[in-house]
Amino acid sequence: MKNLFSRFIKDESGATAIEYGLIAALIAVVLITSLSLVQSSLSATFNNVSGKLDAANVAK
């Protein structure tokens, strides 16, 4: 029984999969955060361009 327990403690075969999962989760959090910060400025830029296109279309 002691031998089985010591083999279980030394077994690291699942550790790599867990580490990759944690790294993927961290990357997802960083992407979501950065995209939400960029969203407002990007939306303002598109609204500005849309307004200028509408004004140019009315002036024709």
All heavy atoms as TSV, in Angstrom:
chain	resi	resn	atom	element	x	y	z
A	1	MET	N	N	0.827	-1.184	0.000
A	1	MET	CA	C	0.000	0.000	0.000
A	1	MET	C	C	0.879	1.257	0.000
A	1	MET	O	O	0.568	2.219	-0.682
A	1	MET	CB	C	-0.915	-0.045	1.235
A	1	MET	CG	C	-1.895	1.050	1.289
A	1	MET	SD	S	-3.117	0.800	-0.017
A	1	MET	CE	C	-4.239	2.069	0.360
A	2	LYS	N	N	1.959	1.219	0.759
A	2	LYS	CA	C	2.863	2.360	0.823
A	2	LYS	C	C	3.519	2.588	-0.535
A	2	LYS	O	O	3.717	3.729	-0.955
A	2	LYS	CB	C	3.916	2.124	1.911
A	2	LYS	CG	C	4.799	3.299	2.162
A	2	LYS	CD	C	5.749	3.023	3.310
A	2	LYS	CE	C	6.629	4.218	3.543
A	2	LYS	NZ	N	7.581	4.029	4.597
A	3	ASN	N	N	3.852	1.504	-1.233
A	3	ASN	CA	C	4.462	1.597	-2.545
A	3	ASN	C	C	3.495	2.241	-3.546
A	3	ASN	O	O	3.885	3.073	-4.359
A	3	ASN	CB	C	4.880	0.202	-3.023
A	3	ASN	CG	C	5.679	0.250	-4.301
A	3	ASN	OD1	O	6.195	1.295	-4.680
A	3	ASN	ND2	N	5.780	-0.878	-4.970
A	4	LEU	N	N	2.232	1.872	-3.488
A	4	LEU	CA	C	1.217	2.436	-4.361
A	4	LEU	C	C	1.065	3.945	-4.113
A	4	LEU	O	O	0.979	4.737	-5.048
A	4	LEU	CB	C	-0.123	1.721	-4.147
A	4	LEU	CG	C	-1.296	2.227	-4.968
A	4	LEU	CD1	C	-1.060	1.950	-6.446
A	4	LEU	CD2	C	-2.576	1.564	-4.505
A	5	PHE	N	N	1.042	4.330	-2.853
A	5	PHE	CA	C	0.905	5.740	-2.497
A	5	PHE	C	C	2.118	6.544	-2.961
A	5	PHE	O	O	1.967	7.652	-3.486
A	5	PHE	CB	C	0.708	5.888	-0.978
A	5	PHE	CG	C	0.463	7.299	-0.557
A	5	PHE	CD1	C	-0.729	7.930	-0.859
A	5	PHE	CD2	C	1.434	8.001	0.143
A	5	PHE	CE1	C	-0.960	9.232	-0.471
A	5	PHE	CE2	C	1.215	9.305	0.526
A	5	PHE	CZ	C	0.014	9.924	0.218
A	6	SER	N	N	3.322	6.012	-2.813
A	6	SER	CA	C	4.523	6.742	-3.241
A	6	SER	C	C	4.579	6.864	-4.765
A	6	SER	O	O	5.004	7.889	-5.287
A	6	SER	CB	C	5.785	6.087	-2.692
A	6	SER	OG	O	6.080	4.905	-3.380
A	7	ARG	N	N	4.115	5.854	-5.493
A	7	ARG	CA	C	4.049	5.962	-6.959
A	7	ARG	C	C	3.030	7.014	-7.381
A	7	ARG	O	O	3.245	7.757	-8.334
A	7	ARG	CB	C	3.680	4.614	-7.580
A	7	ARG	CG	C	4.835	3.679	-7.729
A	7	ARG	CD	C	4.482	2.497	-8.586
A	7	ARG	NE	N	3.205	1.908	-8.129
A	7	ARG	CZ	C	2.524	0.988	-8.778
A	7	ARG	NH1	N	2.966	0.532	-9.927
A	7	ARG	NH2	N	1.403	0.507	-8.302
A	8	PHE	N	N	1.904	7.081	-6.654
A	8	PHE	CA	C	0.880	8.076	-6.956
A	8	PHE	C	C	1.408	9.489	-6.731
A	8	PHE	O	O	1.145	10.393	-7.525
A	8	PHE	CB	C	-0.358	7.827	-6.088
A	8	PHE	CG	C	-1.438	8.839	-6.292
A	8	PHE	CD1	C	-2.215	8.822	-7.438
A	8	PHE	CD2	C	-1.681	9.811	-5.337
A	8	PHE	CE1	C	-3.212	9.756	-7.627
A	8	PHE	CE2	C	-2.678	10.754	-5.524
A	8	PHE	CZ	C	-3.446	10.726	-6.675
A	9	ILE	N	N	2.161	9.700	-5.693
A	9	ILE	CA	C	2.715	11.021	-5.384
A	9	ILE	C	C	3.747	11.430	-6.430
A	9	ILE	O	O	3.804	12.598	-6.843
A	9	ILE	CB	C	3.350	11.040	-3.975
A	9	ILE	CG1	C	2.281	10.816	-2.907
A	9	ILE	CG2	C	4.088	12.321	-3.707
A	9	ILE	CD1	C	1.243	11.910	-2.846
A	10	LYS	N	N	4.557	10.497	-6.913
A	10	LYS	CA	C	5.610	10.800	-7.883
A	10	LYS	C	C	5.095	10.917	-9.318
A	10	LYS	O	O	5.792	11.432	-10.181
A	10	LYS	CB	C	6.703	9.737	-7.819
A	10	LYS	CG	C	7.479	9.766	-6.527
A	10	LYS	CD	C	8.524	8.677	-6.496
A	10	LYS	CE	C	9.245	8.686	-5.166
A	10	LYS	NZ	N	10.241	7.613	-5.083
A	11	ASP	N	N	3.874	10.455	-9.584
A	11	ASP	CA	C	3.321	10.473	-10.938
A	11	ASP	C	C	2.956	11.907	-11.333
A	11	ASP	O	O	2.147	12.556	-10.689
A	11	ASP	CB	C	2.086	9.585	-11.011
A	11	ASP	CG	C	1.548	9.464	-12.425
A	11	ASP	OD1	O	2.286	9.775	-13.375
A	11	ASP	OD2	O	0.393	9.036	-12.567
A	12	GLU	N	N	3.573	12.413	-12.402
A	12	GLU	CA	C	3.322	13.776	-12.872
A	12	GLU	C	C	2.773	13.783	-14.303
A	12	GLU	O	O	2.890	14.775	-15.011
A	12	GLU	CB	C	4.608	14.594	-12.805
A	12	GLU	CG	C	5.130	14.789	-11.403
A	12	GLU	CD	C	6.387	15.627	-11.375
A	12	GLU	OE1	O	6.824	16.098	-12.445
A	12	GLU	OE2	O	6.934	15.812	-10.286
A	13	SER	N	N	2.158	12.708	-14.725
A	13	SER	CA	C	1.701	12.614	-16.108
A	13	SER	C	C	0.547	13.569	-16.412
A	13	SER	O	O	0.421	14.063	-17.525
A	13	SER	CB	C	1.281	11.187	-16.441
A	13	SER	OG	O	0.223	10.781	-15.602
A	14	GLY	N	N	-0.298	13.874	-15.453
A	14	GLY	CA	C	-1.411	14.780	-15.687
A	14	GLY	C	C	-1.074	16.237	-15.442
A	14	GLY	O	O	-1.845	17.124	-15.757
A	15	ALA	N	N	0.087	16.513	-14.880
A	15	ALA	CA	C	0.458	17.885	-14.534
A	15	ALA	C	C	0.613	18.747	-15.780
A	15	ALA	O	O	0.242	19.920	-15.773
A	15	ALA	CB	C	1.740	17.889	-13.721
A	16	THR	N	N	1.130	18.204	-16.848
A	16	THR	CA	C	1.346	18.977	-18.064
A	16	THR	C	C	0.019	19.439	-18.656
A	16	THR	O	O	-0.116	20.587	-19.068
A	16	THR	CB	C	2.121	18.147	-19.094
A	16	THR	OG1	O	3.334	17.693	-18.494
A	16	THR	CG2	C	2.462	18.960	-20.303
A	17	ALA	N	N	-0.968	18.582	-18.691
A	17	ALA	CA	C	-2.275	18.949	-19.232
A	17	ALA	C	C	-2.909	20.056	-18.400
A	17	ALA	O	O	-3.506	20.995	-18.950
A	17	ALA	CB	C	-3.181	17.731	-19.281
A	18	ILE	N	N	-2.781	19.981	-17.106
A	18	ILE	CA	C	-3.330	21.021	-16.231
A	18	ILE	C	C	-2.603	22.342	-16.467
A	18	ILE	O	O	-3.227	23.401	-16.536
A	18	ILE	CB	C	-3.234	20.589	-14.757
A	18	ILE	CG1	C	-4.165	19.407	-14.509
A	18	ILE	CG2	C	-3.574	21.733	-13.826
A	18	ILE	CD1	C	-3.999	18.769	-13.161
A	19	GLU	N	N	-1.299	22.300	-16.621
A	19	GLU	CA	C	-0.529	23.524	-16.870
A	19	GLU	C	C	-0.930	24.154	-18.193
A	19	GLU	O	O	-1.097	25.379	-18.283
A	19	GLU	CB	C	0.961	23.217	-16.853
A	19	GLU	CG	C	1.474	22.866	-15.481
A	19	GLU	CD	C	2.868	22.263	-15.508
A	19	GLU	OE1	O	3.422	22.073	-16.613
A	19	GLU	OE2	O	3.397	22.005	-14.425
A	20	TYR	N	N	-1.104	23.342	-19.231
A	20	TYR	CA	C	-1.540	23.883	-20.523
A	20	TYR	C	C	-2.931	24.491	-20.413
A	20	TYR	O	O	-3.227	25.520	-21.022
A	20	TYR	CB	C	-1.511	22.814	-21.608
A	20	TYR	CG	C	-0.126	22.485	-22.110
A	20	TYR	CD1	C	0.246	21.177	-22.347
A	20	TYR	CD2	C	0.800	23.490	-22.357
A	20	TYR	CE1	C	1.521	20.867	-22.817
A	20	TYR	CE2	C	2.064	23.195	-22.822
A	20	TYR	CZ	C	2.413	21.888	-23.056
A	20	TYR	OH	O	3.668	21.593	-23.513
A	21	GLY	N	N	-3.801	23.875	-19.660
A	21	GLY	CA	C	-5.137	24.422	-19.444
A	21	GLY	C	C	-5.107	25.757	-18.736
A	21	GLY	O	O	-5.840	26.688	-19.085
A	22	LEU	N	N	-4.251	25.875	-17.745
A	22	LEU	CA	C	-4.120	27.143	-17.022
A	22	LEU	C	C	-3.545	28.234	-17.914
A	22	LEU	O	O	-3.975	29.392	-17.861
A	22	LEU	CB	C	-3.248	26.961	-15.771
A	22	LEU	CG	C	-3.872	26.153	-14.651
A	22	LEU	CD1	C	-2.845	25.903	-13.552
A	22	LEU	CD2	C	-5.088	26.862	-14.093
A	23	ILE	N	N	-2.585	27.892	-18.735
A	23	ILE	CA	C	-1.998	28.872	-19.662
A	23	ILE	C	C	-3.051	29.327	-20.673
A	23	ILE	O	O	-3.170	30.521	-20.958
A	23	ILE	CB	C	-0.766	28.283	-20.367
A	23	ILE	CG1	C	0.380	28.113	-19.367
A	23	ILE	CG2	C	-0.324	29.149	-21.534
A	23	ILE	CD1	C	1.556	27.328	-19.894
A	24	ALA	N	N	-3.843	28.399	-21.201
A	24	ALA	CA	C	-4.884	28.757	-22.155
A	24	ALA	C	C	-5.934	29.658	-21.504
A	24	ALA	O	O	-6.407	30.615	-22.116
A	24	ALA	CB	C	-5.542	27.495	-22.711
A	25	ALA	N	N	-6.289	29.382	-20.263
A	25	ALA	CA	C	-7.254	30.218	-19.549
A	25	ALA	C	C	-6.698	31.618	-19.322
A	25	ALA	O	O	-7.414	32.613	-19.472
A	25	ALA	CB	C	-7.629	29.571	-18.218
A	26	LEU	N	N	-5.427	31.711	-18.989
A	26	LEU	CA	C	-4.803	33.013	-18.779
A	26	LEU	C	C	-4.770	33.816	-20.079
A	26	LEU	O	O	-5.065	35.019	-20.081
A	26	LEU	CB	C	-3.384	32.839	-18.232
A	26	LEU	CG	C	-2.597	34.116	-17.972
A	26	LEU	CD1	C	-3.267	34.942	-16.890
A	26	LEU	CD2	C	-1.174	33.797	-17.587
A	27	ILE	N	N	-4.441	33.173	-21.174
A	27	ILE	CA	C	-4.430	33.854	-22.473
A	27	ILE	C	C	-5.834	34.343	-22.826
A	27	ILE	O	O	-6.007	35.457	-23.325
A	27	ILE	CB	C	-3.858	32.929	-23.562
A	27	ILE	CG1	C	-2.360	32.733	-23.337
A	27	ILE	CG2	C	-4.118	33.480	-24.952
A	27	ILE	CD1	C	-1.729	31.680	-24.212
A	28	ALA	N	N	-6.850	33.542	-22.558
A	28	ALA	CA	C	-8.227	33.935	-22.843
A	28	ALA	C	C	-8.631	35.155	-22.017
A	28	ALA	O	O	-9.264	36.082	-22.536
A	28	ALA	CB	C	-9.178	32.773	-22.564
A	29	VAL	N	N	-8.245	35.187	-20.755
A	29	VAL	CA	C	-8.570	36.333	-19.901
A	29	VAL	C	C	-7.884	37.592	-20.407
A	29	VAL	O	O	-8.491	38.665	-20.466
A	29	VAL	CB	C	-8.187	36.036	-18.431
A	29	VAL	CG1	C	-8.225	37.288	-17.580
A	29	VAL	CG2	C	-9.098	34.979	-17.856
A	30	VAL	N	N	-6.630	37.480	-20.811
A	30	VAL	CA	C	-5.899	38.642	-21.334
A	30	VAL	C	C	-6.536	39.138	-22.627
A	30	VAL	O	O	-6.703	40.347	-22.824
A	30	VAL	CB	C	-4.407	38.289	-21.543
A	30	VAL	CG1	C	-3.691	39.364	-22.330
A	30	VAL	CG2	C	-3.733	38.086	-20.201
A	31	LEU	N	N	-6.917	38.231	-23.520
A	31	LEU	CA	C	-7.560	38.628	-24.774
A	31	LEU	C	C	-8.895	39.318	-24.531
A	31	LEU	O	O	-9.195	40.349	-25.139
A	31	LEU	CB	C	-7.761	37.411	-25.673
A	31	LEU	CG	C	-6.535	36.915	-26.412
A	31	LEU	CD1	C	-6.849	35.623	-27.154
A	31	LEU	CD2	C	-6.060	37.964	-27.390
A	32	ILE	N	N	-9.707	38.775	-23.659
A	32	ILE	CA	C	-11.014	39.366	-23.375
A	32	ILE	C	C	-10.849	40.750	-22.764
A	32	ILE	O	O	-11.548	41.697	-23.143
A	32	ILE	CB	C	-11.837	38.443	-22.458
A	32	ILE	CG1	C	-12.242	37.187	-23.219
A	32	ILE	CG2	C	-13.055	39.154	-21.900
A	32	ILE	CD1	C	-12.826	36.094	-22.355
A	33	THR	N	N	-9.909	40.894	-21.852
A	33	THR	CA	C	-9.685	42.182	-21.217
A	33	THR	C	C	-9.182	43.207	-22.219
A	33	THR	O	O	-9.678	44.340	-22.260
A	33	THR	CB	C	-8.662	42.042	-20.064
A	33	THR	OG1	O	-9.146	41.063	-19.144
A	33	THR	CG2	C	-8.454	43.350	-19.353
A	34	SER	N	N	-8.221	42.836	-23.031
A	34	SER	CA	C	-7.671	43.796	-23.990
A	34	SER	C	C	-8.689	44.173	-25.053
A	34	SER	O	O	-8.781	45.335	-25.449
A	34	SER	CB	C	-6.398	43.252	-24.631
A	34	SER	OG	O	-6.681	42.096	-25.377
A	35	LEU	N	N	-9.495	43.223	-25.521
A	35	LEU	CA	C	-10.507	43.534	-26.521
A	35	LEU	C	C	-11.611	44.419	-25.958
A	35	LEU	O	O	-12.132	45.281	-26.665
A	35	LEU	CB	C	-11.090	42.256	-27.107
A	35	LEU	CG	C	-10.148	41.459	-28.005
A	35	LEU	CD1	C	-10.806	40.169	-28.457
A	35	LEU	CD2	C	-9.727	42.280	-29.206
A	36	SER	N	N	-11.953	44.243	-24.712
A	36	SER	CA	C	-12.973	45.107	-24.122
A	36	SER	C	C	-12.447	46.526	-23.939
A	36	SER	O	O	-13.209	47.490	-24.037
A	36	SER	CB	C	-13.468	44.544	-22.796
A	36	SER	OG	O	-12.445	44.587	-21.829
A	37	LEU	N	N	-11.148	46.687	-23.704
A	37	LEU	CA	C	-10.564	48.028	-23.593
A	37	LEU	C	C	-10.478	48.705	-24.954
A	37	LEU	O	O	-10.679	49.921	-25.062
A	37	LEU	CB	C	-9.174	47.949	-22.961
A	37	LEU	CG	C	-9.118	47.527	-21.499
A	37	LEU	CD1	C	-7.677	47.367	-21.040
A	37	LEU	CD2	C	-9.842	48.533	-20.626
A	38	VAL	N	N	-10.224	47.963	-25.996
A	38	VAL	CA	C	-10.093	48.521	-27.341
A	38	VAL	C	C	-11.467	48.791	-27.957
A	38	VAL	O	O	-11.606	49.650	-28.825
A	38	VAL	CB	C	-9.268	47.558	-28.227
A	38	VAL	CG1	C	-9.278	47.978	-29.681
A	38	VAL	CG2	C	-7.840	47.468	-27.719
A	39	GLN	N	N	-12.486	48.103	-27.479
A	39	GLN	CA	C	-13.812	48.190	-28.073
A	39	GLN	C	C	-14.345	49.620	-28.100
A	39	GLN	O	O	-14.883	50.061	-29.121
A	39	GLN	CB	C	-14.781	47.308	-27.303
A	39	GLN	CG	C	-16.217	47.436	-27.776
A	39	GLN	CD	C	-17.182	46.741	-26.853
A	39	GLN	OE1	O	-16.797	46.233	-25.810
A	39	GLN	NE2	N	-18.441	46.724	-27.219
A	40	SER	N	N	-14.209	50.367	-27.025
A	40	SER	CA	C	-14.791	51.706	-26.982
A	40	SER	C	C	-14.107	52.651	-27.968
A	40	SER	O	O	-14.783	53.416	-28.666
A	40	SER	CB	C	-14.725	52.268	-25.567
A	40	SER	OG	O	-13.383	52.346	-25.147
A	41	SER	N	N	-12.794	52.614	-28.053
A	41	SER	CA	C	-12.110	53.500	-28.992
A	41	SER	C	C	-12.364	53.090	-30.434
A	41	SER	O	O	-12.520	53.936	-31.317
A	41	SER	CB	C	-10.611	53.542	-28.708
A	41	SER	OG	O	-10.038	52.285	-28.926
A	42	LEU	N	N	-12.452	51.811	-30.688
A	42	LEU	CA	C	-12.741	51.335	-32.040
A	42	LEU	C	C	-14.166	51.707	-32.442
A	42	LEU	O	O	-14.403	52.134	-33.574
A	42	LEU	CB	C	-12.536	49.824	-32.107
A	42	LEU	CG	C	-12.572	49.185	-33.484
A	42	LEU	CD1	C	-11.492	49.785	-34.369
A	42	LEU	CD2	C	-12.384	47.692	-33.365
A	43	SER	N	N	-15.093	51.595	-31.536
A	43	SER	CA	C	-16.475	51.973	-31.812
A	43	SER	C	C	-16.576	53.467	-32.103
A	43	SER	O	O	-17.301	53.874	-33.021
A	43	SER	CB	C	-17.352	51.603	-30.619
A	43	SER	OG	O	-18.682	51.994	-30.842
A	44	ALA	N	N	-15.859	54.288	-31.348
A	44	ALA	CA	C	-15.872	55.733	-31.591
A	44	ALA	C	C	-15.293	56.055	-32.957
A	44	ALA	O	O	-15.804	56.934	-33.672
A	44	ALA	CB	C	-15.095	56.447	-30.490
A	45	THR	N	N	-14.249	55.372	-33.354
A	45	THR	CA	C	-13.633	55.603	-34.664
A	45	THR	C	C	-14.604	55.255	-35.788
A	45	THR	O	O	-14.765	56.021	-36.746
A	45	THR	CB	C	-12.350	54.768	-34.800
A	45	THR	OG1	O	-11.452	55.137	-33.759
A	45	THR	CG2	C	-11.693	54.992	-36.145
A	46	PHE	N	N	-15.278	54.114	-35.682
A	46	PHE	CA	C	-16.233	53.727	-36.719
A	46	PHE	C	C	-17.425	54.681	-36.762
A	46	PHE	O	O	-17.942	55.002	-37.836
A	46	PHE	CB	C	-16.700	52.288	-36.535
A	46	PHE	CG	C	-15.739	51.281	-37.088
A	46	PHE	CD1	C	-15.135	50.353	-36.265
A	46	PHE	CD2	C	-15.458	51.251	-38.438
A	46	PHE	CE1	C	-14.252	49.420	-36.766
A	46	PHE	CE2	C	-14.568	50.309	-38.957
A	46	PHE	CZ	C	-13.965	49.403	-38.121
A	47	ASN	N	N	-17.882	55.151	-35.605
A	47	ASN	CA	C	-18.978	56.123	-35.579
A	47	ASN	C	C	-18.552	57.434	-36.230
A	47	ASN	O	O	-19.342	58.069	-36.939
A	47	ASN	CB	C	-19.455	56.362	-34.157
A	47	ASN	CG	C	-20.249	55.199	-33.616
A	47	ASN	OD1	O	-20.857	54.439	-34.371
A	47	ASN	ND2	N	-20.235	55.045	-32.308
A	48	ASN	N	N	-17.324	57.855	-36.026
A	48	ASN	CA	C	-16.799	59.072	-36.637
A	48	ASN	C	C	-16.751	58.924	-38.155
A	48	ASN	O	O	-17.185	59.816	-38.893
A	48	ASN	CB	C	-15.408	59.380	-36.076
A	48	ASN	CG	C	-14.854	60.693	-36.559
A	48	ASN	OD1	O	-15.582	61.551	-37.037
A	48	ASN	ND2	N	-13.553	60.851	-36.434
A	49	VAL	N	N	-16.249	57.813	-38.637
A	49	VAL	CA	C	-16.175	57.569	-40.080
A	49	VAL	C	C	-17.578	57.506	-40.674
A	49	VAL	O	O	-17.843	58.068	-41.746
A	49	VAL	CB	C	-15.385	56.270	-40.372
A	49	VAL	CG1	C	-15.507	55.866	-41.828
A	49	VAL	CG2	C	-13.927	56.444	-39.984
A	50	SER	N	N	-18.491	56.843	-39.994
A	50	SER	CA	C	-19.865	56.740	-40.472
A	50	SER	C	C	-20.519	58.110	-40.569
A	50	SER	O	O	-21.226	58.411	-41.540
A	50	SER	CB	C	-20.671	55.844	-39.532
A	50	SER	OG	O	-22.025	55.810	-39.914
A	51	GLY	N	N	-20.289	58.956	-39.574
A	51	GLY	CA	C	-20.843	60.313	-39.607
A	51	GLY	C	C	-20.294	61.125	-40.758
A	51	GLY	O	O	-21.036	61.861	-41.428
A	52	LYS	N	N	-19.018	61.000	-41.023
A	52	LYS	CA	C	-18.413	61.732	-42.134
A	52	LYS	C	C	-18.915	61.225	-43.478
A	52	LYS	O	O	-19.129	62.003	-44.407
A	52	LYS	CB	C	-16.893	61.659	-42.058
A	52	LYS	CG	C	-16.330	62.489	-40.923
A	52	LYS	CD	C	-14.824	62.485	-40.898
A	52	LYS	CE	C	-14.342	63.362	-39.752
A	52	LYS	NZ	N	-12.897	63.474	-39.719
A	53	LEU	N	N	-19.108	59.905	-43.594
A	53	LEU	CA	C	-19.668	59.365	-44.833
A	53	LEU	C	C	-21.109	59.819	-45.055
A	53	LEU	O	O	-21.512	60.146	-46.169
A	53	LEU	CB	C	-19.591	57.842	-44.834
A	53	LEU	CG	C	-18.194	57.236	-45.013
A	53	LEU	CD1	C	-18.250	55.729	-44.812
A	53	LEU	CD2	C	-17.637	57.574	-46.369
A	54	ASP	N	N	-21.891	59.856	-43.991
A	54	ASP	CA	C	-23.260	60.344	-44.101
A	54	ASP	C	C	-23.296	61.813	-44.506
A	54	ASP	O	O	-24.101	62.230	-45.351
A	54	ASP	CB	C	-24.015	60.155	-42.767
A	54	ASP	CG	C	-24.368	58.711	-42.490
A	54	ASP	OD1	O	-24.382	57.909	-43.446
A	54	ASP	OD2	O	-24.627	58.384	-41.318
A	55	ALA	N	N	-22.407	62.615	-43.917
A	55	ALA	CA	C	-22.350	64.040	-44.253
A	55	ALA	C	C	-21.913	64.235	-45.705
A	55	ALA	O	O	-22.443	65.112	-46.407
A	55	ALA	CB	C	-21.388	64.756	-43.309
A	56	ALA	N	N	-20.992	63.412	-46.175
A	56	ALA	CA	C	-20.542	63.525	-47.559
A	56	ALA	C	C	-21.644	63.098	-48.518
A	56	ALA	O	O	-21.785	63.644	-49.607
A	56	ALA	CB	C	-19.288	62.684	-47.776
A	57	ASN	N	N	-22.443	62.117	-48.110
A	57	ASN	CA	C	-23.530	61.634	-48.961
A	57	ASN	C	C	-24.637	62.679	-49.069
A	57	ASN	O	O	-25.248	62.853	-50.116
A	57	ASN	CB	C	-24.080	60.323	-48.412
A	57	ASN	CG	C	-24.971	59.602	-49.400
A	57	ASN	OD1	O	-24.882	59.833	-50.608
A	57	ASN	ND2	N	-25.829	58.744	-48.888
A	58	VAL	N	N	-24.925	63.397	-47.992
A	58	VAL	CA	C	-25.961	64.435	-47.977
A	58	VAL	C	C	-25.503	65.626	-48.817
A	58	VAL	O	O	-26.316	66.263	-49.489
A	58	VAL	CB	C	-26.289	64.859	-46.531
A	58	VAL	CG1	C	-27.164	66.090	-46.504
A	58	VAL	CG2	C	-26.938	63.708	-45.791
A	59	ALA	N	N	-24.215	65.925	-48.806
A	59	ALA	CA	C	-23.696	67.076	-49.528
A	59	ALA	C	C	-23.759	66.886	-51.038
A	59	ALA	O	O	-23.711	67.856	-51.785
A	59	ALA	CB	C	-22.243	67.346	-49.113
A	60	LYS	N	N	-23.887	65.698	-51.515
A	60	LYS	CA	C	-23.939	65.433	-52.971
A	60	LYS	C	C	-25.155	66.000	-53.549
A	60	LYS	O	O	-26.101	66.223	-53.711
A	60	LYS	CB	C	-23.884	63.936	-53.251
A	60	LYS	CG	C	-22.507	63.415	-53.336
A	60	LYS	CD	C	-22.591	61.968	-53.769
A	60	LYS	CE	C	-21.252	61.474	-54.238
A	60	LYS	NZ	N	-21.295	60.106	-54.641
